[in-house]
């Protein structure tokens, strides 16, 4: 299980303790759904929002890393092509 999945499951677990269940996002992203659930619960938001920011940052870093790996792979393939 990936780190982002573990973190999102942890966020889900914390929310469940305080009442809200994330459930399906219904067209929204996980982070949008979580933000909606904690909007009127400042004590829960104080716990969940920092973890949610880490989750977002991890997702962004993974996306950038995967893009860089794909680009490097394409360059490697093209550099090995006969001319």
C-alpha positions in Angstrom: 0.0 0.0 0.0 1.4 3.4 -1.0 2.1 6.2 1.4 -0.6 8.4 0.1 -3.2 5.6 0.5 -2.0 5.0 4.0 -2.2 8.7 4.8 -5.7 9.0 3.3 -6.8 6.0 5.3 -5.4 7.6 8.4 -7.3 10.8 7.7 -10.5 8.8 7.1 -9.9 7.0 10.4 -9.5 10.2 12.4 -12.6 11.7 10.8 -14.6 8.6 11.6 -13.7 8.9 15.3 -15.2 12.4 15.3 -18.3 11.5 13.3 -17.9 12.4 9.6 -17.3 9.6 7.2 -15.5 10.6 4.0 -17.2 8.0 1.8 -17.5 8.6 -1.9 -16.4 12.0 -3.2 -19.1 12.1 -5.9 -17.2 14.0 -8.5 -15.0 15.9 -6.0 -11.5 15.1 -5.0 -10.7 13.4 -1.7 -9.2 16.7 -0.3 -12.4 18.7 -1.3 -14.6 16.1 0.4 -12.5 16.2 3.6 -12.5 20.1 3.6 -16.3 20.0 3.3 -16.6 17.6 6.2 -14.3 19.7 8.6 -15.6 23.1 7.5 -17.8 23.5 10.6 -15.6 21.5 13.0 -12.6 23.7 13.9 -11.2 21.2 16.4 -11.2 18.4 13.9 -9.9 20.7 11.1 -6.9 21.6 13.3 -6.0 17.9 13.3 -6.9 16.9 9.8 -5.9 19.9 7.7 -2.1 19.6 8.3 -2.3 15.9 7.4 -4.4 16.7 4.4 -1.7 19.3 3.3 1.0 16.6 3.6 -1.2 14.3 1.5 -1.6 17.0 -1.2 2.1 17.7 -1.2 2.9 14.0 -1.5 0.5 13.6 -4.4 2.1 16.6 -6.2 5.7 15.4 -5.6 4.8 11.9 -6.9 3.2 13.4 -10.0 6.3 15.5 -10.7 8.6 12.6 -10.1 6.6 10.3 -12.4 6.6 12.9 -15.1 10.4 13.3 -14.8 10.9 9.6 -15.0 8.7 9.3 -18.1 10.6 12.2 -19.7 13.9 10.7 -18.9 12.8 7.3 -20.3 11.7 8.9 -23.5 15.0 10.7 -23.8 16.9 7.5 -23.2 14.9 5.7 -25.9 15.5 8.5 -28.4 19.2 8.7 -27.6 19.5 4.9 -28.4 17.7 5.1 -31.7 19.9 4.6 -34.8 20.5 7.8 -36.8 
